[in-house]
Amino acid sequence: MDFAERITRVEPSATIAISNLAAELEADGVDVVDLSVGEPDFDTPENIKDAAKAAMDAGNTGYTPSDGIPELKEAIVEKLHDDGLTQYETDNVLVTPGGKQALYEVFQSVIDDGDEVCLLDPAWVSYEAMVKLAGGSLARVDTAAHDFDLEPALDDLAATVSDETELLVINSPGNPHGSIYSDAALEGVRDLAVEHDITVISDEIYKEITYDGREATSLGTLEGMEDRTITLNGFSKAYAMTGWRLGYFAGPEELVEQSGKLHSHSVTCAVNFVQHAGVEALRNTDESIEEMRSAFERRRDMLVDLFAEYGKEVPEPEGAFYMMLPVDGDDQAWAEAAVEEAHVATVPGSPFGTPGYVRLSYAASRERLREGVERLAEEDLL
């Protein structure tokens, strides 16, 4: 069978590949400490599940308006306004089956063949794949030399973007680095976006998961960014709803209209009763979010201390639930040795654009995290 050229531009997801390898070992009876998955290890809060059940019992199982049920769009707008994004109303919102779908639809709607998209490395692996599927070209700015802080990398960003840059992607707090970009960094992004007329995607999927009392500023709240920012979010991370597949983006009304064409001809709509569960998630889960957030923060602190005991200094994440561990030699080989010899699954940094690191997810119990570090040390991988 012959395949389209565009599908040959991308590789399988590195994160899913490692998870599959870990699953194969586990199927053979091997106990694997899986620190590769970007998925909360908490169950979906009961009130969200109850809302979904009630919606199904009420017969909410058919198609919905393609852009989302009115109740959910209104709840999303309330959340956006609480975040200071008062420029958005329901006509600016498109509800999607997952945050990935929202990103895919934006890239397909905004990028033409050859258009330049700028990523800040390390960057989530699917950004690159989606740019390539849209026919775009990539420009990249490495933040690893600054412990993944954007502010000291602004000069590099200024030297990279130009009037030819169509789109810039910002992810704060970020996967895989866990950094929260400072207001000064975001203002630098704003200045460059205005100067070069660049549209910016602000991926805020981890916005609710922050530490040490910090909050992540939404880029679209800055003067000059109201109409050039596409704000993206979803329910997988903060609400432990990864398998429910529910997300959204907010942007100019004309973008929602254009993306809506792709949306309606592909996925039609997000699942009806899942959207009703999303309303409950947005309005009645502050306590559950805080329980998960505080657990992640305690795990982060424990990991930083554990690695220090073994002489490994790691950049301390400010949000999300990932940590970048510097490793010796080839990071792909290190990750393969970790899963095959220590039976600890991690993700190499190279697919994120940052060789010399692996990504650890601390969406696992403290006991399993400690065991994972000890196994790595026993195999002389630290």
Contacts in CASP RR format, 6 or more apart in sequence:
PFRMAT RR
TARGET T0000
AUTHOR 0000-0000-0000
METHOD contacts of the structure
MODEL  1
MDFAERITRVEPSATIAISNLAAELEADGVDVVDLSVGEPDFDTPENIKD
AAKAAMDAGNTGYTPSDGIPELKEAIVEKLHDDGLTQYETDNVLVTPGGK
QALYEVFQSVIDDGDEVCLLDPAWVSYEAMVKLAGGSLARVDTAAHDFDL
EPALDDLAATVSDETELLVINSPGNPHGSIYSDAALEGVRDLAVEHDITV
ISDEIYKEITYDGREATSLGTLEGMEDRTITLNGFSKAYAMTGWRLGYFA
GPEELVEQSGKLHSHSVTCAVNFVQHAGVEALRNTDESIEEMRSAFERRR
DMLVDLFAEYGKEVPEPEGAFYMMLPVDGDDQAWAEAAVEEAHVATVPGS
PFGTPGYVRLSYAASRERLREGVERLAEEDLL
6 132 0 8 1.000
6 133 0 8 1.000
6 135 0 8 1.000
7 133 0 8 1.000
9 132 0 8 1.000
9 133 0 8 1.000
9 135 0 8 1.000
10 128 0 8 1.000
10 129 0 8 1.000
10 132 0 8 1.000
10 133 0 8 1.000
11 129 0 8 1.000
11 351 0 8 1.000
13 125 0 8 1.000
13 126 0 8 1.000
13 129 0 8 1.000
14 125 0 8 1.000
14 347 0 8 1.000
14 348 0 8 1.000
14 350 0 8 1.000
14 351 0 8 1.000
14 352 0 8 1.000
15 36 0 8 1.000
15 37 0 8 1.000
15 38 0 8 1.000
15 125 0 8 1.000
15 347 0 8 1.000
15 351 0 8 1.000
18 36 0 8 1.000
18 335 0 8 1.000
18 339 0 8 1.000
18 345 0 8 1.000
18 346 0 8 1.000
18 347 0 8 1.000
18 348 0 8 1.000
19 34 0 8 1.000
19 36 0 8 1.000
19 37 0 8 1.000
19 345 0 8 1.000
21 339 0 8 1.000
21 345 0 8 1.000
22 32 0 8 1.000
22 34 0 8 1.000
22 36 0 8 1.000
22 339 0 8 1.000
22 345 0 8 1.000
25 32 0 8 1.000
25 339 0 8 1.000
25 343 0 8 1.000
26 32 0 8 1.000
30 343 0 8 1.000
31 343 0 8 1.000
32 339 0 8 1.000
32 343 0 8 1.000
32 344 0 8 1.000
32 345 0 8 1.000
33 343 0 8 1.000
33 344 0 8 1.000
33 345 0 8 1.000
33 364 0 8 1.000
33 368 0 8 1.000
33 369 0 8 1.000
33 371 0 8 1.000
33 372 0 8 1.000
33 375 0 8 1.000
34 345 0 8 1.000
34 364 0 8 1.000
35 344 0 8 1.000
35 345 0 8 1.000
35 346 0 8 1.000
35 360 0 8 1.000
35 361 0 8 1.000
35 362 0 8 1.000
35 364 0 8 1.000
35 369 0 8 1.000
35 372 0 8 1.000
36 345 0 8 1.000
36 346 0 8 1.000
36 347 0 8 1.000
36 359 0 8 1.000
36 361 0 8 1.000
37 361 0 8 1.000
37 363 0 8 1.000
38 175 0 8 1.000
38 242 0 8 1.000
38 321 0 8 1.000
38 322 0 8 1.000
38 361 0 8 1.000
38 363 0 8 1.000
39 236 0 8 1.000
39 242 0 8 1.000
39 361 0 8 1.000
39 363 0 8 1.000
40 237 0 8 1.000
40 240 0 8 1.000
40 242 0 8 1.000
40 292 0 8 1.000
40 321 0 8 1.000
40 363 0 8 1.000
41 363 0 8 1.000
41 364 0 8 1.000
41 365 0 8 1.000
42 240 0 8 1.000
42 291 0 8 1.000
42 292 0 8 1.000
42 295 0 8 1.000
43 240 0 8 1.000
44 239 0 8 1.000
44 240 0 8 1.000
44 241 0 8 1.000
44 244 0 8 1.000
45 239 0 8 1.000
45 240 0 8 1.000
45 281 0 8 1.000
45 285 0 8 1.000
45 288 0 8 1.000
47 280 0 8 1.000
47 284 0 8 1.000
47 285 0 8 1.000
47 288 0 8 1.000
48 239 0 8 1.000
48 241 0 8 1.000
48 277 0 8 1.000
48 278 0 8 1.000
48 280 0 8 1.000
48 281 0 8 1.000
48 285 0 8 1.000
49 277 0 8 1.000
50 280 0 8 1.000
51 276 0 8 1.000
51 277 0 8 1.000
51 278 0 8 1.000
51 279 0 8 1.000
51 280 0 8 1.000
52 244 0 8 1.000
52 273 0 8 1.000
52 274 0 8 1.000
52 276 0 8 1.000
52 277 0 8 1.000
54 276 0 8 1.000
55 272 0 8 1.000
55 273 0 8 1.000
55 276 0 8 1.000
55 277 0 8 1.000
56 273 0 8 1.000
60 272 0 8 1.000
60 273 0 8 1.000
60 276 0 8 1.000
61 272 0 8 1.000
61 273 0 8 1.000
62 272 0 8 1.000
63 268 0 8 1.000
63 269 0 8 1.000
63 272 0 8 1.000
64 269 0 8 1.000
64 270 0 8 1.000
64 272 0 8 1.000
64 275 0 8 1.000
65 269 0 8 1.000
66 260 0 8 1.000
66 263 0 8 1.000
66 264 0 8 1.000
66 268 0 8 1.000
66 269 0 8 1.000
67 73 0 8 1.000
67 93 0 8 1.000
67 94 0 8 1.000
67 95 0 8 1.000
67 256 0 8 1.000
67 260 0 8 1.000
67 263 0 8 1.000
67 269 0 8 1.000
68 94 0 8 1.000
68 95 0 8 1.000
68 269 0 8 1.000
68 270 0 8 1.000
68 275 0 8 1.000
69 95 0 8 1.000
69 272 0 8 1.000
69 275 0 8 1.000
69 276 0 8 1.000
70 90 0 8 1.000
71 275 0 8 1.000
71 276 0 8 1.000
71 279 0 8 1.000
72 95 0 8 1.000
72 275 0 8 1.000
72 276 0 8 1.000
72 278 0 8 1.000
72 279 0 8 1.000
72 282 0 8 1.000
73 90 0 8 1.000
73 93 0 8 1.000
73 95 0 8 1.000
74 90 0 8 1.000
75 278 0 8 1.000
75 279 0 8 1.000
75 282 0 8 1.000
75 283 0 8 1.000
76 93 0 8 1.000
76 95 0 8 1.000
76 248 0 8 1.000
76 250 0 8 1.000
76 282 0 8 1.000
77 88 0 8 1.000
77 89 0 8 1.000
77 90 0 8 1.000
77 92 0 8 1.000
77 93 0 8 1.000
78 282 0 8 1.000
78 283 0 8 1.000
79 282 0 8 1.000
80 86 0 8 1.000
80 88 0 8 1.000
80 93 0 8 1.000
80 231 0 8 1.000
80 250 0 8 1.000
81 88 0 8 1.000
83 204 0 8 1.000
83 207 0 8 1.000
83 218 0 8 1.000
83 221 0 8 1.000
84 218 0 8 1.000
84 221 0 8 1.000
85 218 0 8 1.000
85 220 0 8 1.000
85 221 0 8 1.000
85 231 0 8 1.000
85 250 0 8 1.000
87 220 0 8 1.000
87 226 0 8 1.000
87 227 0 8 1.000
88 231 0 8 1.000
88 250 0 8 1.000
88 251 0 8 1.000
91 253 0 8 1.000
91 256 0 8 1.000
92 250 0 8 1.000
92 251 0 8 1.000
92 252 0 8 1.000
92 253 0 8 1.000
92 256 0 8 1.000
93 248 0 8 1.000
93 249 0 8 1.000
93 250 0 8 1.000
93 251 0 8 1.000
93 256 0 8 1.000
94 102 0 8 1.000
94 105 0 8 1.000
94 248 0 8 1.000
94 249 0 8 1.000
94 250 0 8 1.000
94 256 0 8 1.000
94 259 0 8 1.000
94 260 0 8 1.000
94 263 0 8 1.000
95 246 0 8 1.000
95 247 0 8 1.000
95 248 0 8 1.000
95 269 0 8 1.000
95 270 0 8 1.000
95 275 0 8 1.000
96 102 0 8 1.000
96 105 0 8 1.000
96 246 0 8 1.000
96 247 0 8 1.000
96 248 0 8 1.000
96 249 0 8 1.000
96 263 0 8 1.000
96 267 0 8 1.000
96 270 0 8 1.000
97 245 0 8 1.000
97 246 0 8 1.000
97 247 0 8 1.000
97 267 0 8 1.000
97 269 0 8 1.000
97 270 0 8 1.000
97 271 0 8 1.000
98 234 0 8 1.000
98 235 0 8 1.000
98 236 0 8 1.000
98 245 0 8 1.000
98 246 0 8 1.000
98 247 0 8 1.000
98 270 0 8 1.000
99 205 0 8 1.000
99 232 0 8 1.000
99 233 0 8 1.000
99 234 0 8 1.000
99 236 0 8 1.000
99 246 0 8 1.000
99 247 0 8 1.000
99 248 0 8 1.000
99 249 0 8 1.000
100 126 0 8 1.000
101 245 0 8 1.000
101 247 0 8 1.000
101 263 0 8 1.000
101 267 0 8 1.000
102 232 0 8 1.000
102 234 0 8 1.000
102 247 0 8 1.000
102 248 0 8 1.000
102 249 0 8 1.000
103 126 0 8 1.000
103 127 0 8 1.000
103 130 0 8 1.000
103 201 0 8 1.000
103 203 0 8 1.000
103 232 0 8 1.000
103 249 0 8 1.000
104 130 0 8 1.000
104 133 0 8 1.000
105 249 0 8 1.000
105 259 0 8 1.000
105 260 0 8 1.000
105 262 0 8 1.000
105 263 0 8 1.000
106 201 0 8 1.000
106 230 0 8 1.000
106 232 0 8 1.000
106 249 0 8 1.000
106 255 0 8 1.000
106 259 0 8 1.000
107 117 0 8 1.000
107 130 0 8 1.000
107 131 0 8 1.000
107 133 0 8 1.000
107 134 0 8 1.000
107 167 0 8 1.000
108 133 0 8 1.000
108 134 0 8 1.000
108 259 0 8 1.000
108 262 0 8 1.000
109 255 0 8 1.000
109 258 0 8 1.000
109 259 0 8 1.000
109 262 0 8 1.000
110 134 0 8 1.000
110 166 0 8 1.000
110 167 0 8 1.000
110 199 0 8 1.000
110 255 0 8 1.000
111 117 0 8 1.000
111 131 0 8 1.000
111 134 0 8 1.000
111 135 0 8 1.000
111 136 0 8 1.000
111 166 0 8 1.000
111 167 0 8 1.000
112 134 0 8 1.000
112 135 0 8 1.000
112 136 0 8 1.000
112 166 0 8 1.000
113 135 0 8 1.000
113 136 0 8 1.000
114 135 0 8 1.000
114 136 0 8 1.000
114 137 0 8 1.000
115 134 0 8 1.000
115 135 0 8 1.000
115 136 0 8 1.000
115 137 0 8 1.000
115 166 0 8 1.000
115 167 0 8 1.000
116 136 0 8 1.000
116 137 0 8 1.000
116 138 0 8 1.000
116 139 0 8 1.000
116 162 0 8 1.000
116 164 0 8 1.000
116 165 0 8 1.000
116 166 0 8 1.000
116 167 0 8 1.000
117 127 0 8 1.000
117 131 0 8 1.000
117 136 0 8 1.000
117 137 0 8 1.000
117 138 0 8 1.000
117 139 0 8 1.000
117 165 0 8 1.000
117 166 0 8 1.000
117 167 0 8 1.000
117 168 0 8 1.000
117 169 0 8 1.000
118 138 0 8 1.000
118 139 0 8 1.000
118 140 0 8 1.000
118 141 0 8 1.000
118 157 0 8 1.000
118 160 0 8 1.000
118 161 0 8 1.000
118 165 0 8 1.000
118 167 0 8 1.000
118 168 0 8 1.000
118 169 0 8 1.000
118 198 0 8 1.000
119 127 0 8 1.000
119 128 0 8 1.000
119 131 0 8 1.000
119 138 0 8 1.000
119 139 0 8 1.000
119 140 0 8 1.000
119 141 0 8 1.000
119 169 0 8 1.000
120 140 0 8 1.000
120 141 0 8 1.000
120 143 0 8 1.000
120 150 0 8 1.000
120 153 0 8 1.000
120 157 0 8 1.000
120 169 0 8 1.000
120 170 0 8 1.000
120 171 0 8 1.000
121 140 0 8 1.000
121 141 0 8 1.000
121 142 0 8 1.000
121 143 0 8 1.000
121 144 0 8 1.000
121 352 0 8 1.000
121 353 0 8 1.000
121 354 0 8 1.000
122 143 0 8 1.000
122 144 0 8 1.000
122 148 0 8 1.000
122 176 0 8 1.000
122 177 0 8 1.000
122 324 0 8 1.000
122 349 0 8 1.000
122 352 0 8 1.000
122 353 0 8 1.000
122 354 0 8 1.000
122 357 0 8 1.000
122 359 0 8 1.000
123 140 0 8 1.000
123 169 0 8 1.000
123 171 0 8 1.000
123 352 0 8 1.000
123 353 0 8 1.000
124 171 0 8 1.000
124 174 0 8 1.000
124 175 0 8 1.000
124 176 0 8 1.000
124 203 0 8 1.000
124 352 0 8 1.000
125 351 0 8 1.000
125 352 0 8 1.000
127 169 0 8 1.000
128 138 0 8 1.000
131 137 0 8 1.000
131 138 0 8 1.000
132 138 0 8 1.000
139 160 0 8 1.000
139 161 0 8 1.000
139 165 0 8 1.000
140 160 0 8 1.000
140 353 0 8 1.000
141 153 0 8 1.000
141 156 0 8 1.000
141 157 0 8 1.000
141 160 0 8 1.000
142 153 0 8 1.000
142 156 0 8 1.000
142 353 0 8 1.000
142 354 0 8 1.000
143 149 0 8 1.000
143 150 0 8 1.000
143 153 0 8 1.000
143 177 0 8 1.000
143 179 0 8 1.000
144 324 0 8 1.000
144 354 0 8 1.000
144 357 0 8 1.000
145 153 0 8 1.000
146 152 0 8 1.000
146 153 0 8 1.000
147 179 0 8 1.000
147 315 0 8 1.000
148 177 0 8 1.000
148 178 0 8 1.000
148 179 0 8 1.000
148 315 0 8 1.000
148 324 0 8 1.000
149 179 0 8 1.000
149 181 0 8 1.000
149 182 0 8 1.000
149 185 0 8 1.000
150 157 0 8 1.000
150 172 0 8 1.000
150 179 0 8 1.000
150 181 0 8 1.000
150 182 0 8 1.000
150 185 0 8 1.000
150 189 0 8 1.000
151 181 0 8 1.000
151 182 0 8 1.000
151 184 0 8 1.000
151 185 0 8 1.000
154 185 0 8 1.000
154 188 0 8 1.000
154 189 0 8 1.000
157 189 0 8 1.000
157 192 0 8 1.000
158 192 0 8 1.000
161 168 0 8 1.000
161 192 0 8 1.000
161 196 0 8 1.000
161 198 0 8 1.000
162 196 0 8 1.000
163 196 0 8 1.000
163 197 0 8 1.000
165 196 0 8 1.000
165 198 0 8 1.000
166 198 0 8 1.000
166 199 0 8 1.000
167 198 0 8 1.000
167 199 0 8 1.000
167 200 0 8 1.000
167 201 0 8 1.000
168 189 0 8 1.000
168 192 0 8 1.000
168 193 0 8 1.000
168 198 0 8 1.000
168 199 0 8 1.000
168 200 0 8 1.000
168 201 0 8 1.000
169 200 0 8 1.000
169 201 0 8 1.000
169 203 0 8 1.000
170 181 0 8 1.000
170 186 0 8 1.000
170 189 0 8 1.000
170 200 0 8 1.000
170 201 0 8 1.000
170 202 0 8 1.000
170 203 0 8 1.000
170 219 0 8 1.000
171 203 0 8 1.000
171 205 0 8 1.000
171 206 0 8 1.000
172 179 0 8 1.000
172 180 0 8 1.000
172 181 0 8 1.000
172 186 0 8 1.000
172 202 0 8 1.000
172 204 0 8 1.000
172 216 0 8 1.000
172 217 0 8 1.000
172 219 0 8 1.000
173 179 0 8 1.000
173 180 0 8 1.000
173 206 0 8 1.000
173 207 0 8 1.000
173 209 0 8 1.000
173 210 0 8 1.000
173 216 0 8 1.000
173 317 0 8 1.000
173 318 0 8 1.000
173 319 0 8 1.000
173 320 0 8 1.000
174 180 0 8 1.000
174 203 0 8 1.000
174 206 0 8 1.000
174 319 0 8 1.000
174 320 0 8 1.000
174 322 0 8 1.000
175 205 0 8 1.000
175 206 0 8 1.000
175 320 0 8 1.000
175 322 0 8 1.000
176 322 0 8 1.000
176 324 0 8 1.000
176 347 0 8 1.000
176 349 0 8 1.000
176 352 0 8 1.000
176 354 0 8 1.000
176 359 0 8 1.000
177 315 0 8 1.000
177 317 0 8 1.000
177 322 0 8 1.000
177 324 0 8 1.000
178 206 0 8 1.000
178 317 0 8 1.000
178 318 0 8 1.000
178 319 0 8 1.000
178 320 0 8 1.000
178 322 0 8 1.000
178 323 0 8 1.000
179 315 0 8 1.000
179 317 0 8 1.000
179 318 0 8 1.000
179 319 0 8 1.000
180 210 0 8 1.000
180 214 0 8 1.000
180 216 0 8 1.000
180 318 0 8 1.000
180 319 0 8 1.000
181 189 0 8 1.000
181 216 0 8 1.000
181 217 0 8 1.000
183 217 0 8 1.000
186 217 0 8 1.000
186 219 0 8 1.000
186 222 0 8 1.000
187 222 0 8 1.000
189 200 0 8 1.000
189 219 0 8 1.000
190 219 0 8 1.000
190 222 0 8 1.000
190 223 0 8 1.000
190 224 0 8 1.000
190 225 0 8 1.000
192 198 0 8 1.000
193 199 0 8 1.000
193 200 0 8 1.000
193 225 0 8 1.000
193 228 0 8 1.000
194 224 0 8 1.000
194 225 0 8 1.000
194 228 0 8 1.000
197 228 0 8 1.000
198 228 0 8 1.000
199 228 0 8 1.000
199 229 0 8 1.000
199 230 0 8 1.000
200 219 0 8 1.000
200 225 0 8 1.000
200 228 0 8 1.000
200 229 0 8 1.000
200 230 0 8 1.000
201 229 0 8 1.000
201 230 0 8 1.000
201 232 0 8 1.000
202 218 0 8 1.000
202 219 0 8 1.000
202 220 0 8 1.000
202 229 0 8 1.000
202 230 0 8 1.000
202 231 0 8 1.000
202 232 0 8 1.000
203 232 0 8 1.000
203 233 0 8 1.000
204 216 0 8 1.000
204 218 0 8 1.000
204 231 0 8 1.000
204 232 0 8 1.000
204 233 0 8 1.000
205 232 0 8 1.000
205 233 0 8 1.000
205 234 0 8 1.000
205 236 0 8 1.000
205 237 0 8 1.000
206 216 0 8 1.000
206 237 0 8 1.000
206 238 0 8 1.000
206 319 0 8 1.000
206 320 0 8 1.000
206 321 0 8 1.000
207 216 0 8 1.000
207 218 0 8 1.000
207 233 0 8 1.000
207 238 0 8 1.000
208 237 0 8 1.000
208 238 0 8 1.000
208 289 0 8 1.000
208 293 0 8 1.000
209 237 0 8 1.000
209 238 0 8 1.000
209 292 0 8 1.000
209 293 0 8 1.000
209 296 0 8 1.000
209 319 0 8 1.000
209 320 0 8 1.000
209 321 0 8 1.000
210 216 0 8 1.000
210 293 0 8 1.000
210 318 0 8 1.000
210 319 0 8 1.000
211 293 0 8 1.000
211 296 0 8 1.000
211 297 0 8 1.000
211 300 0 8 1.000
211 317 0 8 1.000
211 318 0 8 1.000
211 319 0 8 1.000
212 297 0 8 1.000
212 318 0 8 1.000
214 318 0 8 1.000
214 319 0 8 1.000
216 319 0 8 1.000
218 231 0 8 1.000
219 225 0 8 1.000
219 229 0 8 1.000
219 231 0 8 1.000
220 226 0 8 1.000
220 229 0 8 1.000
220 231 0 8 1.000
227 252 0 8 1.000
229 251 0 8 1.000
230 249 0 8 1.000
230 250 0 8 1.000
230 251 0 8 1.000
230 255 0 8 1.000
231 249 0 8 1.000
231 250 0 8 1.000
231 251 0 8 1.000
232 248 0 8 1.000
232 249 0 8 1.000
232 250 0 8 1.000
233 247 0 8 1.000
233 248 0 8 1.000
233 249 0 8 1.000
234 246 0 8 1.000
234 247 0 8 1.000
234 248 0 8 1.000
235 241 0 8 1.000
235 244 0 8 1.000
235 246 0 8 1.000
235 247 0 8 1.000
235 278 0 8 1.000
235 281 0 8 1.000
236 242 0 8 1.000
236 243 0 8 1.000
236 244 0 8 1.000
236 245 0 8 1.000
236 246 0 8 1.000
236 247 0 8 1.000
237 320 0 8 1.000
237 321 0 8 1.000
238 289 0 8 1.000
238 292 0 8 1.000
239 278 0 8 1.000
239 281 0 8 1.000
239 285 0 8 1.000
239 288 0 8 1.000
239 289 0 8 1.000
240 292 0 8 1.000
241 277 0 8 1.000
241 278 0 8 1.000
241 281 0 8 1.000
244 271 0 8 1.000
244 274 0 8 1.000
244 277 0 8 1.000
245 270 0 8 1.000
245 271 0 8 1.000
245 274 0 8 1.000
246 270 0 8 1.000
246 271 0 8 1.000
246 274 0 8 1.000
246 275 0 8 1.000
246 277 0 8 1.000
246 278 0 8 1.000
247 270 0 8 1.000
249 259 0 8 1.000
263 269 0 8 1.000
296 319 0 8 1.000
296 321 0 8 1.000
296 362 0 8 1.000
296 363 0 8 1.000
298 366 0 8 1.000
299 321 0 8 1.000
299 362 0 8 1.000
299 364 0 8 1.000
299 366 0 8 1.000
299 369 0 8 1.000
300 316 0 8 1.000
300 317 0 8 1.000
300 321 0 8 1.000
300 323 0 8 1.000
300 362 0 8 1.000
302 366 0 8 1.000
302 369 0 8 1.000
302 370 0 8 1.000
303 314 0 8 1.000
303 323 0 8 1.000
303 360 0 8 1.000
303 362 0 8 1.000
303 369 0 8 1.000
303 373 0 8 1.000
304 314 0 8 1.000
304 316 0 8 1.000
304 323 0 8 1.000
306 369 0 8 1.000
306 370 0 8 1.000
306 373 0 8 1.000
307 313 0 8 1.000
307 314 0 8 1.000
307 325 0 8 1.000
307 373 0 8 1.000
307 382 0 8 1.000
310 373 0 8 1.000
310 377 0 8 1.000
310 382 0 8 1.000
311 382 0 8 1.000
312 325 0 8 1.000
312 326 0 8 1.000
312 382 0 8 1.000
313 326 0 8 1.000
314 323 0 8 1.000
314 324 0 8 1.000
314 325 0 8 1.000
314 326 0 8 1.000
315 323 0 8 1.000
315 324 0 8 1.000
317 323 0 8 1.000
321 361 0 8 1.000
321 362 0 8 1.000
321 363 0 8 1.000
322 359 0 8 1.000
322 360 0 8 1.000
322 361 0 8 1.000
322 362 0 8 1.000
323 359 0 8 1.000
323 360 0 8 1.000
323 362 0 8 1.000
324 349 0 8 1.000
324 354 0 8 1.000
324 357 0 8 1.000
324 358 0 8 1.000
324 359 0 8 1.000
324 360 0 8 1.000
325 346 0 8 1.000
325 357 0 8 1.000
325 358 0 8 1.000
325 359 0 8 1.000
325 360 0 8 1.000
326 356 0 8 1.000
326 357 0 8 1.000
327 334 0 8 1.000
327 356 0 8 1.000
327 357 0 8 1.000
327 358 0 8 1.000
327 381 0 8 1.000
328 334 0 8 1.000
329 356 0 8 1.000
330 355 0 8 1.000
330 356 0 8 1.000
331 348 0 8 1.000
331 349 0 8 1.000
331 350 0 8 1.000
331 355 0 8 1.000
331 356 0 8 1.000
331 357 0 8 1.000
331 358 0 8 1.000
332 348 0 8 1.000
332 350 0 8 1.000
334 348 0 8 1.000
334 358 0 8 1.000
334 381 0 8 1.000
335 346 0 8 1.000
335 347 0 8 1.000
335 348 0 8 1.000
335 358 0 8 1.000
337 379 0 8 1.000
337 381 0 8 1.000
338 344 0 8 1.000
338 345 0 8 1.000
338 346 0 8 1.000
338 358 0 8 1.000
338 376 0 8 1.000
338 379 0 8 1.000
338 381 0 8 1.000
339 345 0 8 1.000
339 346 0 8 1.000
341 379 0 8 1.000
341 381 0 8 1.000
342 372 0 8 1.000
342 375 0 8 1.000
342 376 0 8 1.000
342 378 0 8 1.000
342 379 0 8 1.000
342 381 0 8 1.000
343 375 0 8 1.000
344 372 0 8 1.000
344 375 0 8 1.000
344 376 0 8 1.000
346 358 0 8 1.000
346 359 0 8 1.000
346 360 0 8 1.000
347 358 0 8 1.000
347 359 0 8 1.000
348 355 0 8 1.000
348 357 0 8 1.000
348 358 0 8 1.000
348 359 0 8 1.000
349 355 0 8 1.000
349 356 0 8 1.000
349 357 0 8 1.000
349 358 0 8 1.000
349 359 0 8 1.000
350 356 0 8 1.000
352 359 0 8 1.000
362 369 0 8 1.000
373 382 0 8 1.000
376 382 0 8 1.000
END
